Amino acid sequence: MQTNIIVEMSAKNEDIQRNMLVNKYICNYISKRWIVNRIDENGKEVTKRQYAKECNLATSTITKLQKTDGYNIPFATINSICNKEKIVLSTFFSDFEKEYGISIIDKYIDKK
């Protein structure tokens, strides 16, 4: 019985690690694509605060997005950014998969 508990905990740990990895890459993708070095129509760099306001998000959310390890990004945040960028969610995820590949998830599924 104790072995089953250990196996379940190990599987749960792998799920958590997989989710953390996907969140990290989603945050990195958003940051690289739309936030870092963003220039407005006047040739000035867009600040985190400006971008957050345009997305109806807190500046702290944009700061967390730009962390190397990202954060546990809520779906609503992704949706807000996609709305601001005038991109549908299906296109966002399709572009994300092209950039990072489906292997992010596949390598964990293959272990099970």
N, CA, C and O of each residue as an XYZ file, in Angstrom:
448
protein
N       0.815     -1.191      0.000
C       0.000      0.000      0.000
C       0.864      1.264      0.000
O       0.554      2.234     -0.691
N       1.943      1.246      0.773
C       2.828      2.399      0.829
C       3.476      2.651     -0.534
O       3.704      3.803     -0.904
N       3.770      1.594     -1.278
C       4.344      1.732     -2.614
C       3.386      2.467     -3.543
O       3.810      3.309     -4.335
N       2.086      2.151     -3.451
C       1.084      2.830     -4.277
C       1.042      4.328     -3.983
O       0.906      5.145     -4.894
N       1.159      4.675     -2.717
C       1.142      6.087     -2.326
C       2.354      6.801     -2.906
O       2.239      7.920     -3.406
N       3.505      6.162     -2.843
C       4.734      6.752     -3.382
C       4.620      6.935     -4.890
O       5.030      7.967     -5.422
N       4.070      5.946     -5.580
C       3.885      6.034     -7.031
C       2.930      7.171     -7.376
O       3.177      7.929     -8.313
N       1.835      7.291     -6.617
C       0.869      8.367     -6.857
C       1.506      9.736     -6.617
O       1.270     10.675     -7.377
N       2.308      9.845     -5.566
C       2.980     11.109     -5.270
C       3.971     11.456     -6.371
O       4.096     12.618     -6.759
N       4.674     10.448     -6.874
C       5.637     10.665     -7.948
C       4.938     11.144     -9.216
O       5.418     12.057     -9.888
N       3.805     10.526     -9.539
C       3.035     10.929    -10.722
C       2.516     12.357    -10.557
O       2.531     13.143    -11.504
N       2.061     12.684     -9.357
C       1.560     14.037     -9.094
C       2.692     15.053     -9.226
O       2.498     16.141     -9.766
N       3.867     14.691     -8.731
C       5.042     15.551     -8.846
C       5.390     15.813    -10.307
O       5.717     16.940    -10.680
N       5.318     14.771    -11.133
C       5.595     14.919    -12.562
C       4.577     15.840    -13.215
O       4.933     16.659    -14.062
N       3.313     15.713    -12.828
C       2.271     16.592    -13.366
C       2.552     18.047    -13.001
O       2.409     18.944    -13.832
N       2.947     18.268    -11.765
C       3.260     19.625    -11.307
C       4.441     20.182    -12.094
O       4.414     21.331    -12.534
N       5.477     19.364    -12.268
C       6.654     19.804    -13.023
C       6.299     20.104    -14.477
O       6.783     21.080    -15.048
N       5.462     19.272    -15.067
C       5.040     19.490    -16.452
C       4.282     20.809    -16.563
O       4.533     21.600    -17.472
N       3.357     21.041    -15.639
C       2.585     22.284    -15.662
C       3.476     23.506    -15.461
O       3.281     24.535    -16.107
N       4.445     23.392    -14.571
C       5.378     24.491    -14.346
C       6.179     24.793    -15.613
O       6.414     25.955    -15.944
N       6.593     23.746    -16.314
C       7.363     23.922    -17.537
C       6.522     24.601    -18.620
O       6.990     25.522    -19.290
N       5.296     24.147    -18.784
C       4.408     24.754    -19.782
C       4.141     26.215    -19.428
O       4.189     27.078    -20.304
N       3.860     26.503    -18.162
C       3.639     27.887    -17.733
C       4.864     28.751    -18.005
O       4.742     29.887    -18.464
N       6.037     28.211    -17.721
C       7.281     28.937    -17.967
C       7.395     29.307    -19.439
O       7.688     30.455    -19.774
N       7.167     28.342    -20.314
C       7.301     28.606    -21.743
C       6.213     29.542    -22.265
O       6.480     30.359    -23.146
N       5.007     29.441    -21.745
C       3.945     30.367    -22.160
C       4.323     31.794    -21.752
O       4.200     32.723    -22.550
N       4.776     31.963    -20.526
C       5.184     33.298    -20.064
C       6.341     33.839    -20.901
O       6.326     34.998    -21.314
N       7.344     32.996    -21.150
C       8.489     33.419    -21.959
C       8.056     33.807    -23.367
O       8.548     34.786    -23.929
N       7.138     33.038    -23.931
C       6.637     33.302    -25.280
C       5.909     34.650    -25.337
O       6.165     35.458    -26.230
N       5.017     34.886    -24.398
C       4.270     36.148    -24.363
C       5.227     37.322    -24.174
O       5.128     38.336    -24.864
N       6.142     37.171    -23.241
C       7.093     38.237    -22.954
C       7.926     38.578    -24.184
O       8.072     39.745    -24.549
N       8.467     37.546    -24.813
C       9.320     37.748    -25.984
C       8.524     38.325    -27.160
O       9.013     39.201    -27.873
N       7.323     37.841    -27.356
C       6.531     38.246    -28.521
C       5.933     39.647    -28.388
O       5.882     40.388    -29.370
N       5.480     40.021    -27.189
C       4.714     41.258    -27.080
C       5.202     42.275    -26.056
O       4.767     43.426    -26.096
N       6.079     41.896    -25.150
C       6.401     42.831    -24.067
C       7.821     43.391    -24.170
O       8.005     44.608    -24.150
N       8.812     42.527    -24.278
C      10.207     42.964    -24.290
C      10.486     43.794    -25.548
O      10.149     43.394    -26.662
N      11.100     44.943    -25.344
C      11.490     45.842    -26.442
C      10.319     46.293    -27.312
O      10.491     46.536    -28.507
N       9.157     46.403    -26.731
C       7.974     46.855    -27.479
C       8.069     48.366    -27.694
O       8.336     49.126    -26.763
N       7.848     48.776    -28.925
C       7.919     50.185    -29.297
C       6.530     50.657    -29.723
O       5.834     49.964    -30.466
N       6.133     51.837    -29.250
C       4.822     52.370    -29.638
C       4.909     53.090    -30.985
O       5.970     53.134    -31.608
N       3.800     53.645    -31.418
C       3.743     54.304    -32.729
C       4.606     55.562    -32.807
O       4.876     56.059    -33.901
N       5.041     56.082    -31.656
C       5.916     57.261    -31.616
C       7.392     56.893    -31.487
O       8.244     57.769    -31.342
N       7.688     55.598    -31.540
C       9.070     55.146    -31.451
C       9.608     55.041    -30.035
O      10.811     54.870    -29.839
N       8.722     55.142    -29.040
C       9.153     55.044    -27.642
C       8.856     53.652    -27.100
O       7.887     52.999    -27.486
N       9.741     53.220    -26.178
C       9.537     51.903    -25.570
C       8.291     51.917    -24.685
O       8.072     52.849    -23.911
N       7.486     50.874    -24.815
C       6.277     50.731    -24.006
C       6.681     50.170    -22.646
O       7.358     49.145    -22.571
N       6.269     50.836    -21.579
C       6.599     50.374    -20.232
C       5.675     49.217    -19.828
O       4.628     48.992    -20.435
N       6.096     48.498    -18.789
C       5.251     47.430    -18.242
C       3.904     47.997    -17.810
O       2.854     47.393    -18.030
N       3.962     49.156    -17.197
C       2.733     49.784    -16.704
C       1.775     50.111    -17.855
O       0.573     49.867    -17.757
N       2.317     50.664    -18.940
C       1.482     50.980    -20.101
C       0.858     49.708    -20.680
O      -0.339     49.658    -20.963
N       1.697     48.685    -20.849
C       1.199     47.446    -21.445
C       0.141     46.813    -20.546
O      -0.888     46.339    -21.029
N       0.392     46.806    -19.252
C      -0.577     46.245    -18.302
C      -1.910     46.976    -18.411
O      -2.969     46.348    -18.436
N      -1.855     48.292    -18.475
C      -3.078     49.094    -18.572
C      -3.832     48.769    -19.863
O      -5.058     48.653    -19.855
N      -3.104     48.624    -20.964
C      -3.730     48.295    -22.251
C      -4.414     46.924    -22.222
O      -5.381     46.687    -22.946
N      -3.901     46.032    -21.380
C      -4.458     44.672    -21.266
C      -5.462     44.542    -20.124
O      -6.047     43.477    -19.927
N      -5.663     45.627    -19.372
C      -6.504     45.586    -18.168
C      -5.969     44.588    -17.143
O      -6.724     43.822    -16.545
N      -4.660     44.615    -16.959
C      -3.986     43.746    -15.994
C      -3.176     44.603    -15.030
O      -2.917     45.778    -15.294
N      -2.785     44.011    -13.924
C      -1.911     44.698    -12.968
C      -0.477     44.700    -13.499
O      -0.061     43.766    -14.184
N       0.264     45.742    -13.183
C       1.670     45.809    -13.580
C       2.442     44.625    -13.011
O       3.359     44.113    -13.652
N       2.073     44.190    -11.810
C       2.752     43.042    -11.189
C       2.574     41.772    -12.019
O       3.444     40.902    -12.011
N       1.464     41.661    -12.727
C       1.238     40.501    -13.591
C       2.249     40.499    -14.733
O       2.808     39.455    -15.068
N       2.481     41.647    -15.323
C       3.455     41.758    -16.416
C       4.860     41.476    -15.888
O       5.664     40.842    -16.571
N       5.156     41.943    -14.684
C       6.454     41.667    -14.065
C       6.649     40.166    -13.871
O       7.720     39.638    -14.170
N       5.623     39.474    -13.373
C       5.715     38.018    -13.176
C       5.885     37.297    -14.507
O       6.627     36.318    -14.596
N       5.207     37.774    -15.533
C       5.322     37.173    -16.866
C       6.756     37.211    -17.367
O       7.202     36.292    -18.055
N       7.472     38.262    -17.028
C       8.820     38.454    -17.537
C       9.899     37.733    -16.736
O      11.068     37.758    -17.119
N       9.530     37.099    -15.644
C      10.508     36.320    -14.884
C      10.970     35.142    -15.735
O      10.188     34.591    -16.510
N      12.215     34.762    -15.597
C      12.776     33.657    -16.369
C      11.958     32.386    -16.209
O      11.734     31.664    -17.180
N      11.510     32.108    -14.986
C      10.726     30.897    -14.732
C       9.232     31.113    -14.912
O       8.445     30.189    -14.707
N       8.829     32.325    -15.294
C       7.412     32.606    -15.475
C       6.662     32.466    -14.165
O       7.228     32.637    -13.085
N       5.376     32.152    -14.277
C       4.548     31.907    -13.096
C       3.333     31.116    -13.529
O       3.160     30.840    -14.716
N       2.499     30.752    -12.587
C       1.300     29.966    -12.880
C       0.254     30.900    -13.502
O      -0.639     31.396    -12.815
N       0.380     31.125    -14.789
C      -0.425     32.134    -15.486
C      -1.871     31.681    -15.653
O      -2.124     30.617    -16.219
N      -2.813     32.471    -15.171
C      -4.224     32.113    -15.339
C      -4.654     32.241    -16.806
O      -4.127     33.059    -17.559
N      -5.600     31.429    -17.173
C      -6.137     31.469    -18.529
C      -6.708     32.854    -18.838
O      -6.589     33.339    -19.963
N      -7.320     33.479    -17.852
C      -7.900     34.812    -18.047
C      -6.834     35.834    -18.446
O      -7.113     36.751    -19.218
N      -5.624     35.681    -17.928
C      -4.529     36.587    -18.284
C      -4.130     36.389    -19.739
O      -3.930     37.354    -20.476
N      -4.018     35.133    -20.145
C      -3.706     34.838    -21.550
C      -4.787     35.440    -22.444
O      -4.488     36.051    -23.470
N      -6.029     35.266    -22.050
C      -7.153     35.795    -22.826
C      -7.103     37.321    -22.921
O      -7.348     37.880    -23.990
N      -6.790     37.996    -21.819
C      -6.696     39.460    -21.828
C      -5.607     39.939    -22.782
O      -5.799     40.905    -23.521
N      -4.475     39.266    -22.762
C      -3.369     39.644    -23.650
C      -3.743     39.380    -25.108
O      -3.464     40.199    -25.983
N      -4.370     38.245    -25.361
C      -4.802     37.933    -26.729
C      -5.828     38.950    -27.225
O      -5.787     39.350    -28.389
N      -6.737     39.366    -26.363
C      -7.716     40.388    -26.747
C      -7.024     41.691    -27.115
O      -7.367     42.316    -28.118
N      -6.049     42.104    -26.306
C      -5.314     43.338    -26.573
C      -4.554     43.237    -27.888
O      -4.494     44.201    -28.651
N      -3.977     42.074    -28.150
C      -3.174     41.868    -29.363
C      -4.025     41.499    -30.578
O      -3.508     41.308    -31.679
N      -5.344     41.403    -30.359
C      -6.295     41.063    -31.429
C      -5.933     39.739    -32.107
O      -5.852     39.635    -33.331
N      -5.722     38.738    -31.257
C      -5.398     37.396    -31.729
C      -6.330     36.418    -31.016
O      -6.524     36.511    -29.804
N      -6.899     35.490    -31.762
C      -7.788     34.509    -31.139
C      -6.949     33.468    -30.404
O      -5.795     33.221    -30.753
N      -7.541     32.872    -29.395
C      -6.813     31.912    -28.559
C      -6.263     30.741    -29.364
O      -5.146     30.289    -29.112
N      -7.031     30.248    -30.325
C      -6.555     29.106    -31.116
C      -5.280     29.465    -31.879
O      -4.378     28.637    -32.004
N      -5.206     30.681    -32.384
C      -3.995     31.127    -33.079
C      -2.840     31.270    -32.099
O      -1.707     30.895    -32.402
N      -3.134     31.816    -30.922
C      -2.092     31.948    -29.898
C      -1.462     30.591    -29.591
O      -0.240     30.446    -29.621
N      -2.303     29.597    -29.294
C      -1.770     28.286    -28.919
C      -1.112     27.583    -30.101
O      -0.136     26.854    -29.921
N      -1.626     27.790    -31.287
C      -1.007     27.219    -32.481
C       0.389     27.815    -32.694
O       1.349     27.089    -32.955
N       0.491     29.137    -32.580
C       1.791     29.806    -32.715
C       2.746     29.379    -31.610
O       3.938     29.186    -31.847
N       2.215     29.234    -30.403
C       3.029     28.780    -29.270
C       3.600     27.390    -29.543
O       4.785     27.148    -29.312
N       2.760     26.477    -30.034
C       3.224     25.120    -30.336
C       4.276     25.124    -31.437
O       5.223     24.340    -31.387
N       4.124     25.995    -32.430
C       5.130     26.093    -33.495
C       6.466     26.559    -32.925
O       7.527     26.087    -33.333
N       6.400     27.480    -31.988
C       7.616     28.036    -31.383
C       8.325     27.034    -30.473
O       9.545     26.884    -30.540
N       7.557     26.347    -29.620
C       8.157     25.486    -28.601
C       7.976     24.001    -28.856
O       8.645     23.183    -28.225
N       7.097     23.643    -29.755
C       6.894     22.231    -30.067
C       6.036     21.527    -29.041
O       5.965     21.931    -27.880
N       5.400     20.490    -29.477
C       4.513     19.708    -28.615
C       5.317     18.805    -27.676
O       4.762     18.263    -26.720
N       6.596     18.642    -27.934
C       7.425     17.736    -27.136
C       7.513     18.141    -25.668
O       7.886     17.322    -24.827
N       7.179     19.376    -25.347
C       7.178     19.805    -23.942
C       6.303     18.866    -23.128
O       6.695     18.429    -22.046
N       5.139     18.560    -23.636
C       4.206     17.688    -22.936
C       4.497     16.227    -23.245
O       4.441     15.384    -22.350
N       4.805     15.919    -24.486
C       5.021     14.535    -24.900
C       6.090     13.826    -24.085
O       5.932     12.650    -23.757
N       7.172     14.514    -23.750
C       8.251     13.834    -23.041
C       7.815     13.369    -21.652
O       8.359     12.396    -21.128
N       6.841     14.054    -21.053
C       6.331     13.626    -19.755
C       5.297     12.518    -19.903
O       5.234     11.613    -19.072
N       4.499     12.582    -20.939
C       3.485     11.552    -21.167
C       4.154     10.221    -21.477
O       3.677      9.174    -21.039
N       5.249     10.246    -22.224
C       5.968      9.023    -22.579
C       6.501      8.284    -21.360
O       6.650      7.063    -21.396
N       6.791      9.007    -20.281
C       7.328      8.387    -19.068
C       6.289      7.563    -18.330
O       6.639      6.634    -17.602
N       5.014      7.890    -18.509
C       3.951      7.245    -17.726
C       3.569      5.908    -18.282
O       2.690      5.240    -17.736
